[in-house]
Amino acid sequence: MDLSIGSYVRRGKRLVRRWTASPRLRMALRATGGVLGGLVLSAASLGHRPVPLLLGALSAGLGPMPSMMMALGGGLGYRLFWGARGTIGLVWILGGLVIGLSLGRRRLTRTTPYLAPSLAALAAAASGLLFRAWGLDEPALGIYLLQIFLALLSSRVTALVLERRDPVADWLAAALVVLALAQIGPTAALDLGLIAAGALGAAAPFPAAALAGAALDLAQIVSVPMTGVMALAFLVRLWPRLPRWTARLAPAAMYLVVAPLCGTWDLGPAVALGIGGGLSLLLPPQSPMAHRRGETGLAQVRLELSAQVMMQTEELLLEVTDHPIDEGALIAKAAGRACTACPCRKGCRDAEAARTMPPVVLHRPLIDTQDLPIRCRKPGRLLLEVRRSQDQYRSIRADRDRQREYRQALIQQYRFLAEYLQDLADSLPRRGETLQPRFDVEVALRCSALDTSSGDRCAWFAGTLCRYYVLLCDGMGTGEGAAREGRTAIAMLRRLLSAGYPAEHALESLNSLCALRERAGAVTVDLAQIDLQSGRTALYKWGAAPSLLLTKGGPETIGTPVPPPGVSLADRETVDRLSLRRGEVLLLLSDGVDTEAALSRGWELGDQDLEDLTAKVLRFGRGAATDDATALAVRLKALA
């Protein structure tokens, strides 16, 4: 029974992993999220009137597909929540789509960040005036001005959240979401806005908690001043020597204290706040805002300026466009060469027709003279010259494609450097903070080479912020050439990761380097990024063989086959999320190991020595021994 349950669990995990790797499923999930997001934002209310939060979000330039999905959800929401009064919401959706799709994420929106918010506010103001003139809606002046302001605010906040740079924008976005969710819920005890506010009041920083309370006060669903309740709940969290669980109950407890003072005895909001406090365990930990002081602040400003220069360079390169190929000149040149040496050139009536042949003649194959679009006395000579022009055209196009790919690789590197410098600037004021690891890493390696130099190269080293990296790079083939490719990849990735470069950017940099060197498929990469505080591991694969994860339920394969680095700049690595905190063993294997043969041995998780384990894996999974074989085992041990 245990074996059957374990096999079912492994089968379920493989099925879930296969589903999550499906592009169609990811697209469906994004579409569903967009529809739900539009539905939620359409429910926002202010003085029992709809609020143009969706107008602002759409105008921020989310992209065609997300914008259409949010517009669909918003259209359903305005009809569901507001009925005939939601007609103005449909106008807001149309205005937001026009602004967002016409501006997009162009350079103009970056250099003029308040252009889209201003247009959103203008659309909200114009639609309000039109509906007031037609007698369809007559909000009070204060409500009308607040609608305009919220359209501007939601547009700017959405843009900042997309850039993922400003914690203040995250706090404001959370407050806007609370304002929208406040109108959804069958009863006060299950009101989604109160539940979200309870989660923020129990775990978020003070500004986020206070803004959530202010959003509830604007929504007018509770007669108790929720801004004060959220502020008092945060003060309770600061009280020393209190158990941690009291912070989860602080919003509900403060409501029960403040509500009787306001003459209210409704316990429904307290229940919702308590549920939100329990759900706050799912929120990510918040880091305090860092303040700039002295030399640290000056260095931070310089790093930010450098990041802006990189971003500006990226934008300038994105604006570069290829000049069109002068196909007419190629055709005229071919006709000129053919007519110059032609004995019938004097008095020829077909010379002008040859020089003005349609450009399509360069794009299609010419088998014989009958494929020429014109009549000629010496068609064989013209056919040869047109074929030469076709070769020139293909050569020009290939050169343009090569230049475009090189430019795209350069753009990627500028973007990666800009994001890295910005992250470095953000973390500089907190450089004195130390993170204590909870786990130690045990690594064992066993190799079997066909030549004096193995193409399989490995490295394991500590990174920044309690990260630990394990690398396996398999140089394609055997011998010194494969070993050189493996060493180059290892050295480059190790320097980038040790400096704090994000793993995704480091791998894409290697991909760009392989493409620029025209070394597609020269090396494959296995990269395990381990968090020594939580034991969580991200396994990145780019062209590498599947890995094995030994768990209590038995072994299972990890990894999805993808092309190796350098084939295309559009390719991406795959990533699998797993955990090693319960003693699981991760086995990274090169192509020389038969994964299926190794998996058939049915390895059991135990306290076996990792050196013996890697030796057994190579002994049973070596296969026909046509390539270098490497087994790299990784396990975590809890620190005392």
VENVEN-V878760 format. One record per residue. N is the residue number from 1. RES is the residue in three letters. PHI is phi in whole degrees, 0 to 359 (999 if undefined). PSI is psi in whole degrees, -180 to 180 (none if undefined). D_LAST is the distance of its C-alpha to the last C-alpha in Angstrom with 1 decimal. Layout:
BEGIN
{{N,RES,PHI,PSI,D_LAST} {N,RES,PHI,PSI,D_LAST}}
END
This chain:
BEGIN
{{1,MET,999,-41,35.6} {2,ASP,297,-41,31.9} {3,LEU,294,-40,33.0} {4,SER,293,-40,35.6} {5,ILE,295,-43,33.3} {6,GLY,298,-40,30.8} {7,SER,294,-39,33.7} {8,TYR,295,-39,34.9} {9,VAL,296,-46,31.6} {10,ARG,297,-40,31.4} {11,ARG,296,-40,35.1} {12,GLY,295,-40,34.5} {13,LYS,296,-43,31.7} {14,ARG,296,-38,34.0} {15,LEU,294,-44,36.8} {16,VAL,297,-42,35.0} {17,ARG,296,-37,33.8} {18,ARG,292,-40,37.4} {19,TRP,296,-46,38.7} {20,THR,294,-24,36.5} {21,ALA,277,-7,37.6} {22,SER,283,123,41.2} {23,PRO,299,-34,43.0} {24,ARG,294,-42,45.4} {25,LEU,295,-42,42.7} {26,ARG,298,-40,41.1} {27,MET,295,-40,44.6} {28,ALA,295,-40,45.3} {29,LEU,294,-40,42.1} {30,ARG,296,-42,43.0} {31,ALA,296,-42,46.6} {32,THR,296,-42,45.4} {33,GLY,298,-39,43.1} {34,GLY,296,-42,46.1} {35,VAL,296,-45,48.4} {36,LEU,295,-39,46.1} {37,GLY,298,-45,45.5} {38,GLY,296,-37,49.2} {39,LEU,297,-42,49.7} {40,VAL,292,-46,47.3} {41,LEU,295,-29,48.7} {42,SER,290,-17,52.3} {43,ALA,277,-9,51.5} {44,ALA,301,138,50.9} {45,SER,227,148,53.5} {46,LEU,215,109,54.9} {47,GLY,64,36,57.7} {48,HIS,61,33,58.0} {49,ARG,227,149,58.8} {50,PRO,295,153,56.9} {51,VAL,240,137,54.9} {52,PRO,280,50,54.9} {53,LEU,293,-38,51.1} {54,LEU,293,-35,51.7} {55,LEU,302,-47,54.4} {56,GLY,294,-41,52.0} {57,ALA,295,-42,49.2} {58,LEU,292,-33,51.8} {59,SER,286,-10,53.3} {60,ALA,282,-4,50.0} {61,GLY,80,61,50.5} {62,LEU,283,-18,48.0} {63,GLY,113,158,49.9} {64,PRO,300,-51,52.6} {65,MET,294,-51,50.7} {66,PRO,299,-38,48.3} {67,SER,296,-43,51.2} {68,MET,294,-39,53.4} {69,MET,294,-43,50.8} {70,MET,294,-37,50.2} {71,ALA,296,-40,54.0} {72,LEU,298,-48,54.4} {73,GLY,296,-38,51.9} {74,GLY,294,-40,53.4} {75,GLY,299,-42,56.9} {76,LEU,295,-40,55.9} {77,GLY,294,-42,54.1} {78,TYR,296,-34,57.1} {79,ARG,285,-38,59.4} {80,LEU,289,-45,57.0} {81,PHE,271,-27,56.1} {82,TRP,238,-14,59.2} {83,GLY,63,-131,62.1} {84,ALA,293,-28,65.2} {85,ARG,287,-10,63.6} {86,GLY,274,7,61.0} {87,THR,298,-38,63.7} {88,ILE,296,-28,62.8} {89,GLY,295,-36,59.2} {90,LEU,295,-36,60.7} {91,VAL,294,-40,62.4} {92,TRP,298,-41,59.1} {93,ILE,298,-45,57.5} {94,LEU,299,-44,60.5} {95,GLY,297,-42,60.2} {96,GLY,296,-39,56.5} {97,LEU,295,-42,56.9} {98,VAL,297,-45,59.8} {99,ILE,292,-48,57.9} {100,GLY,293,-42,54.6} {101,LEU,284,-29,56.1} {102,SER,282,-37,58.7} {103,LEU,273,-46,56.3} {104,GLY,61,-148,53.1} {105,ARG,251,46,50.5} {106,ARG,282,174,53.1} {107,ARG,297,-33,53.2} {108,LEU,300,-40,55.6} {109,THR,289,-24,53.0} {110,ARG,281,-41,50.5} {111,THR,284,-25,53.0} {112,THR,236,78,54.4} {113,PRO,294,-22,51.4} {114,TYR,262,12,53.5} {115,LEU,292,-53,56.2} {116,ALA,297,-45,54.8} {117,PRO,301,-39,53.9} {118,SER,295,-41,57.4} {119,LEU,294,-37,59.0} {120,ALA,296,-44,56.9} {121,ALA,297,-39,58.1} {122,LEU,296,-41,61.6} {123,ALA,296,-41,61.5} {124,ALA,295,-42,60.4} {125,ALA,294,-45,63.1} {126,ALA,295,-43,65.8} {127,SER,294,-38,65.0} {128,GLY,297,-41,65.1} {129,LEU,293,-41,68.5} {130,LEU,296,-45,69.9} {131,PHE,292,-32,68.8} {132,ARG,290,-39,70.2} {133,ALA,293,-35,73.5} {134,TRP,277,-5,73.8} {135,GLY,76,19,73.1} {136,LEU,270,-25,70.1} {137,ASP,204,130,67.5} {138,GLU,226,76,68.1} {139,PRO,287,159,64.8} {140,ALA,295,158,64.9} {141,LEU,300,-41,64.8} {142,GLY,296,-43,61.3} {143,ILE,296,-41,59.9} {144,TYR,298,-44,61.6} {145,LEU,293,-38,60.1} {146,LEU,294,-36,56.6} {147,GLN,299,-44,57.0} {148,ILE,297,-45,57.9} {149,PHE,296,-42,55.0} {150,LEU,291,-31,52.4} {151,ALA,296,-46,53.8} {152,LEU,296,-45,53.3} {153,LEU,295,-45,49.8} {154,SER,294,-34,48.5} {155,SER,294,-48,49.9} {156,ARG,292,-40,48.2} {157,VAL,295,-40,44.9} {158,THR,298,-43,44.8} {159,ALA,298,-42,45.5} {160,LEU,292,-37,42.7} {161,VAL,294,-38,40.2} {162,LEU,297,-33,41.2} {163,GLU,282,-19,40.5} {164,ARG,57,48,36.9} {165,ARG,236,-25,37.1} {166,ASP,243,115,37.9} {167,PRO,295,-30,35.6} {168,VAL,298,-39,38.8} {169,ALA,297,-38,40.3} {170,ASP,296,-40,37.4} {171,TRP,295,-44,38.0} {172,LEU,294,-39,41.7} {173,ALA,298,-41,41.3} {174,ALA,298,-40,39.2} {175,ALA,295,-40,42.0} {176,LEU,295,-37,44.6} {177,VAL,294,-40,42.8} {178,VAL,298,-42,42.7} {179,LEU,300,-39,46.4} {180,ALA,286,-42,47.1} {181,LEU,289,-20,45.0} {182,ALA,299,-22,46.5} {183,GLN,266,5,49.7} {184,ILE,244,123,47.9} {185,GLY,151,135,47.3} {186,PRO,292,-35,49.5} {187,THR,223,170,48.7} {188,ALA,296,-31,47.0} {189,ALA,290,-20,44.1} {190,LEU,240,20,43.5} {191,ASP,291,125,44.5} {192,LEU,293,-33,42.3} {193,GLY,294,-42,42.9} {194,LEU,293,-38,41.6} {195,ILE,296,-45,38.6} {196,ALA,296,-40,37.8} {197,ALA,296,-38,38.4} {198,GLY,298,-40,36.1} {199,ALA,295,-42,33.2} {200,LEU,292,-40,34.0} {201,GLY,293,-23,34.4} {202,ALA,268,-21,31.1} {203,ALA,224,-20,28.9} {204,ALA,275,164,31.2} {205,PRO,297,167,32.1} {206,PHE,301,-44,35.1} {207,PRO,301,-41,37.8} {208,ALA,295,-42,36.9} {209,ALA,295,-45,36.9} {210,ALA,294,-40,40.2} {211,LEU,294,-35,41.8} {212,ALA,296,-41,41.0} {213,GLY,296,-40,42.7} {214,ALA,296,-37,45.7} {215,ALA,296,-40,45.9} {216,LEU,295,-38,46.2} {217,ASP,295,-39,48.9} {218,LEU,293,-37,50.8} {219,ALA,290,-23,50.7} {220,GLN,59,46,52.2} {221,ILE,259,-13,50.7} {222,VAL,228,138,49.6} {223,SER,279,-7,51.8} {224,VAL,272,138,48.9} {225,PRO,293,101,48.0} {226,MET,285,-23,44.7} {227,THR,298,-43,44.0} {228,GLY,294,-38,43.7} {229,VAL,298,-45,41.6} {230,MET,294,-37,39.0} {231,ALA,294,-43,39.1} {232,LEU,294,-36,38.6} {233,ALA,297,-38,35.7} {234,PHE,293,-38,33.9} {235,LEU,297,-36,34.6} {236,VAL,297,-38,33.0} {237,ARG,295,-26,29.8} {238,LEU,277,-9,29.9} {239,TRP,292,130,30.2} {240,PRO,287,158,27.3} {241,ARG,60,31,25.4} {242,LEU,253,143,26.3} {243,PRO,301,153,24.1} {244,ARG,296,-31,23.3} {245,TRP,293,-18,25.6} {246,THR,293,-29,28.5} {247,ALA,296,-32,28.7} {248,ARG,291,-29,29.4} {249,LEU,262,-2,32.3} {250,ALA,300,-47,33.6} {251,PRO,300,-45,36.4} {252,ALA,294,-41,37.7} {253,ALA,295,-42,37.6} {254,MET,293,-33,39.4} {255,TYR,296,-42,42.0} {256,LEU,295,-23,42.7} {257,VAL,279,-42,43.3} {258,VAL,279,-34,45.5} {259,ALA,301,-47,47.5} {260,PRO,297,-32,49.5} {261,LEU,294,-25,50.3} {262,CYS,265,5,51.9} {263,GLY,77,25,53.8} {264,THR,243,135,51.8} {265,TRP,237,22,50.5} {266,ASP,281,118,49.3} {267,LEU,269,-6,45.9} {268,GLY,301,-48,45.5} {269,PRO,300,-33,43.9} {270,ALA,295,-39,41.3} {271,VAL,297,-45,40.3} {272,ALA,297,-42,40.1} {273,LEU,296,-36,38.0} {274,GLY,294,-40,35.6} {275,ILE,297,-43,35.4} {276,GLY,297,-37,34.7} {277,GLY,297,-38,32.0} {278,GLY,292,-38,30.2} {279,LEU,288,-12,30.7} {280,SER,296,-16,29.3} {281,LEU,297,-22,25.8} {282,LEU,276,-12,27.2} {283,LEU,284,144,28.0} {284,PRO,291,151,26.0} {285,PRO,296,141,24.4} {286,GLN,261,134,27.0} {287,SER,263,142,26.6} {288,PRO,293,153,28.9} {289,MET,290,136,32.1} {290,ALA,270,144,32.0} {291,HIS,252,143,35.0} {292,ARG,276,129,36.8} {293,ARG,220,134,37.3} {294,GLY,54,-135,39.1} {295,GLU,295,-33,38.4} {296,THR,298,-45,35.5} {297,GLY,297,-38,38.0} {298,LEU,295,-44,40.5} {299,ALA,296,-37,38.2} {300,GLN,296,-42,37.3} {301,VAL,297,-41,41.0} {302,ARG,295,-40,41.7} {303,LEU,295,-40,39.1} {304,GLU,295,-40,40.5} {305,LEU,296,-40,44.0} {306,SER,297,-40,43.0} {307,ALA,297,-39,41.5} {308,GLN,294,-37,44.8} {309,VAL,297,-44,46.8} {310,MET,299,-43,44.9} {311,MET,295,-40,45.5} {312,GLN,294,-39,49.2} {313,THR,297,-41,49.5} {314,GLU,299,-43,48.1} {315,GLU,296,-40,50.6} {316,LEU,295,-40,53.5} {317,LEU,292,-33,52.6} {318,LEU,293,-26,52.5} {319,GLU,279,-10,56.0} {320,VAL,291,130,57.4} {321,THR,238,147,59.7} {322,ASP,281,136,61.5} {323,HIS,288,141,65.3} {324,PRO,295,148,67.1} {325,ILE,285,131,68.7} {326,ASP,282,86,72.5} {327,GLU,292,-35,73.5} {328,GLY,299,-38,77.1} {329,ALA,294,-38,77.2} {330,LEU,296,-41,75.9} {331,ILE,292,-44,78.6} {332,ALA,297,-37,81.3} {333,LYS,293,-41,80.3} {334,ALA,296,-43,80.5} {335,ALA,295,-39,83.9} {336,GLY,297,-43,85.1} {337,ARG,296,-40,84.2} {338,ALA,291,-40,85.9} {339,CYS,282,-28,89.0} {340,THR,297,-41,89.4} {341,ALA,262,10,90.1} {342,CYS,274,130,91.9} {343,PRO,292,-16,95.7} {344,CYS,261,18,96.3} {345,ARG,291,-29,94.8} {346,LYS,286,125,98.2} {347,GLY,73,14,99.3} {348,CYS,286,128,96.1} {349,ARG,271,-9,95.5} {350,ASP,264,-1,92.0} {351,ALA,296,-45,90.4} {352,GLU,294,-39,89.5} {353,ALA,295,-36,88.1} {354,ALA,294,-39,86.0} {355,ARG,289,-20,84.5} {356,THR,247,28,83.7} {357,MET,298,149,82.1} {358,PRO,296,145,79.3} {359,PRO,300,-18,75.7} {360,VAL,297,-17,74.7} {361,VAL,294,-22,76.4} {362,LEU,281,-15,73.4} {363,HIS,258,-15,71.0} {364,ARG,245,153,72.7} {365,PRO,290,143,73.5} {366,LEU,247,107,77.1} {367,ILE,277,-49,78.4} {368,ASP,216,-176,82.1} {369,THR,295,-22,84.7} {370,GLN,291,-18,85.1} {371,ASP,280,-10,81.6} {372,LEU,290,141,82.9} {373,PRO,280,-1,83.7} {374,ILE,230,168,87.0} {375,ARG,268,143,90.1} {376,CYS,211,144,90.7} {377,ARG,291,-34,93.4} {378,LYS,239,71,90.9} {379,PRO,294,-28,87.8} {380,GLY,298,-42,86.3} {381,ARG,295,-43,86.0} {382,LEU,295,-38,84.5} {383,LEU,298,-43,82.0} {384,LEU,297,-41,80.7} {385,GLU,291,-38,80.3} {386,VAL,294,-38,78.5} {387,ARG,296,-38,76.1} {388,ARG,298,-41,75.4} {389,SER,293,-34,74.7} {390,GLN,297,-42,72.3} {391,ASP,296,-40,70.4} {392,GLN,297,-41,70.2} {393,TYR,297,-45,69.1} {394,ARG,295,-37,66.3} {395,SER,295,-42,65.3} {396,ILE,296,-43,65.2} {397,ARG,296,-42,63.2} {398,ALA,296,-40,60.6} {399,ASP,295,-40,60.4} {400,ARG,297,-43,59.9} {401,ASP,297,-40,57.2} {402,ARG,296,-44,55.5} {403,GLN,297,-39,55.8} {404,ARG,295,-40,54.5} {405,GLU,292,-41,51.4} {406,TYR,297,-42,50.8} {407,ARG,295,-38,51.3} {408,GLN,295,-39,48.8} {409,ALA,297,-40,46.2} {410,LEU,294,-40,46.8} {411,ILE,298,-42,46.6} {412,GLN,301,-45,43.2} {413,GLN,294,-39,41.9} {414,TYR,297,-40,43.4} {415,ARG,294,-44,41.8} {416,PHE,299,-44,38.3} {417,LEU,295,-39,38.7} {418,ALA,298,-46,39.9} {419,GLU,293,-38,37.0} {420,TYR,294,-45,34.5} {421,LEU,296,-37,36.2} {422,GLN,293,-43,36.3} {423,ASP,297,-40,32.6} {424,LEU,296,-39,32.0} {425,ALA,294,-39,34.4} {426,ASP,293,-34,32.7} {427,SER,271,-9,29.2} {428,LEU,299,-44,30.6} {429,PRO,295,-18,30.7} {430,ARG,256,23,27.0} {431,ARG,293,-20,26.1} {432,GLY,279,-12,24.3} {433,GLU,288,138,21.8} {434,THR,242,138,18.3} {435,LEU,253,131,15.9} {436,GLN,265,121,12.2} {437,PRO,290,149,10.8} {438,ARG,254,-9,8.3} {439,PHE,228,155,8.9} {440,ASP,245,153,10.0} {441,VAL,255,132,13.5} {442,GLU,246,125,15.1} {443,VAL,232,138,18.9} {444,ALA,227,141,21.7} {445,LEU,229,137,25.4} {446,ARG,221,127,28.6} {447,CYS,236,154,32.1} {448,SER,219,109,35.7} {449,ALA,257,146,38.4} {450,LEU,275,-20,42.1} {451,ASP,233,-178,43.0} {452,THR,294,-29,42.0} {453,SER,243,124,40.1} {454,SER,275,138,37.8} {455,GLY,282,-11,38.1} {456,ASP,272,120,34.6} {457,ARG,238,138,32.3} {458,CYS,230,156,28.5} {459,ALA,202,147,26.0} {460,TRP,218,135,22.4} {461,PHE,199,160,21.3} {462,ALA,274,143,19.5} {463,GLY,250,-152,21.7} {464,THR,264,159,21.9} {465,LEU,57,48,20.0} {466,CYS,61,29,16.7} {467,ARG,262,145,18.9} {468,TYR,229,138,18.7} {469,TYR,239,140,21.9} {470,VAL,234,125,23.1} {471,LEU,239,139,26.8} {472,LEU,225,113,29.4} {473,CYS,246,124,33.0} {474,ASP,253,105,35.8} {475,GLY,289,130,39.0} {476,MET,295,135,41.9} {477,GLY,91,-160,43.8} {478,THR,224,169,43.2} {479,GLY,91,-168,43.9} {480,GLU,294,-36,43.7} {481,GLY,297,-45,44.6} {482,ALA,295,-39,41.7} {483,ALA,296,-39,39.3} {484,ARG,295,-41,40.7} {485,GLU,296,-41,40.2} {486,GLY,295,-42,36.6} {487,ARG,296,-42,35.9} {488,THR,298,-45,37.6} {489,ALA,295,-43,35.6} {490,ILE,299,-46,32.3} {491,ALA,297,-43,33.2} {492,MET,294,-48,34.5} {493,LEU,295,-37,31.6} {494,ARG,295,-42,29.0} {495,ARG,295,-43,30.8} {496,LEU,295,-47,31.2} {497,LEU,290,-37,27.7} {498,SER,294,-28,26.2} {499,ALA,278,-3,28.6} {500,GLY,96,10,27.3} {501,TYR,295,135,30.2} {502,PRO,301,144,29.8} {503,ALA,299,-40,29.3} {504,GLU,299,-43,32.5} {505,HIS,291,-37,34.5} {506,ALA,296,-43,33.3} {507,LEU,291,-38,34.4} {508,GLU,290,-30,37.7} {509,SER,295,-41,38.3} {510,LEU,296,-40,38.0} {511,ASN,299,-44,40.4} {512,SER,297,-41,42.9} {513,LEU,297,-43,42.8} {514,CYS,296,-37,43.5} {515,ALA,291,-43,46.4} {516,LEU,293,-35,47.8} {517,ARG,277,-2,47.7} {518,GLU,56,45,49.3} {519,ARG,241,47,46.5} {520,ALA,298,132,45.9} {521,GLY,76,12,43.8} {522,ALA,287,-22,42.9} {523,VAL,206,151,39.2} {524,THR,243,159,36.8} {525,VAL,228,131,33.3} {526,ASP,245,123,30.0} {527,LEU,227,119,27.4} {528,ALA,253,119,24.0} {529,GLN,255,115,22.4} {530,ILE,250,131,18.8} {531,ASP,269,112,17.2} {532,LEU,284,-4,13.6} {533,GLN,269,-41,13.2} {534,SER,252,-16,14.9} {535,GLY,81,0,15.0} {536,ARG,287,143,18.7} {537,THR,228,137,20.9} {538,ALA,249,121,24.5} {539,LEU,255,111,26.4} {540,TYR,263,135,29.6} {541,LYS,228,137,32.4} {542,TRP,220,95,35.8} {543,GLY,78,3,38.0} {544,ALA,274,162,35.2} {545,ALA,288,156,35.1} {546,PRO,300,150,33.1} {547,SER,255,171,29.5} {548,LEU,242,139,27.8} {549,LEU,241,116,24.9} {550,LEU,268,115,23.7} {551,THR,238,178,22.7} {552,LYS,294,-26,22.9} {553,GLY,277,-2,26.5} {554,GLY,115,176,27.4} {555,PRO,282,153,27.9} {556,GLU,212,152,29.6} {557,THR,275,145,31.1} {558,ILE,233,131,30.0} {559,GLY,120,146,32.5} {560,THR,243,132,36.1} {561,PRO,296,131,38.7} {562,VAL,221,161,40.1} {563,PRO,297,154,42.3} {564,PRO,288,168,40.8} {565,PRO,297,149,40.6} {566,GLY,95,-11,44.0} {567,VAL,289,-44,46.2} {568,SER,205,145,46.6} {569,LEU,288,-17,45.2} {570,ALA,279,-15,45.2} {571,ASP,289,152,42.7} {572,ARG,229,156,39.1} {573,GLU,285,161,35.9} {574,THR,259,154,34.3} {575,VAL,223,135,30.8} {576,ASP,240,135,28.7} {577,ARG,261,130,25.8} {578,LEU,212,178,23.1} {579,SER,229,141,19.4} {580,LEU,241,12,16.9} {581,ARG,283,-12,13.9} {582,ARG,257,21,14.9} {583,GLY,90,9,14.8} {584,GLU,298,154,18.4} {585,VAL,245,127,19.9} {586,LEU,258,126,22.2} {587,LEU,248,114,25.1} {588,LEU,267,126,27.3} {589,LEU,237,143,30.7} {590,SER,272,178,33.8} {591,ASP,294,-21,37.3} {592,GLY,285,-5,37.9} {593,VAL,256,130,35.7} {594,ASP,281,104,37.4} {595,THR,297,-41,35.0} {596,GLU,296,-40,37.1} {597,ALA,295,-41,37.3} {598,ALA,293,-38,33.6} {599,LEU,291,-32,33.1} {600,SER,291,-13,35.6} {601,ARG,286,-15,33.6} {602,GLY,65,54,31.4} {603,TRP,299,142,28.0} {604,GLU,250,144,25.5} {605,LEU,281,130,21.8} {606,GLY,198,-162,19.9} {607,ASP,264,28,17.6} {608,GLN,295,155,20.4} {609,ASP,289,134,20.2} {610,LEU,293,-31,20.8} {611,GLU,298,-44,23.4} {612,ASP,295,-37,25.3} {613,LEU,297,-47,25.1} {614,THR,295,-36,26.6} {615,ALA,296,-41,29.2} {616,LYS,293,-38,30.3} {617,VAL,298,-43,30.5} {618,LEU,291,-35,32.9} {619,ARG,292,-40,34.8} {620,PHE,268,-19,35.5} {621,GLY,245,18,35.8} {622,ARG,291,-29,37.7} {623,GLY,71,-144,40.9} {624,ALA,278,-1,44.1} {625,ALA,57,52,42.4} {626,THR,257,2,44.3} {627,ASP,210,162,41.5} {628,ASP,298,141,38.4} {629,ALA,237,136,35.5} {630,THR,218,137,31.8} {631,ALA,236,125,28.7} {632,LEU,236,116,25.4} {633,ALA,256,139,22.3} {634,VAL,228,134,19.2} {635,ARG,214,147,16.0} {636,LEU,256,143,12.7} {637,LYS,234,133,9.3} {638,ALA,292,137,6.5} {639,LEU,282,147,3.8} {640,ALA,290,none,0.0}}
END
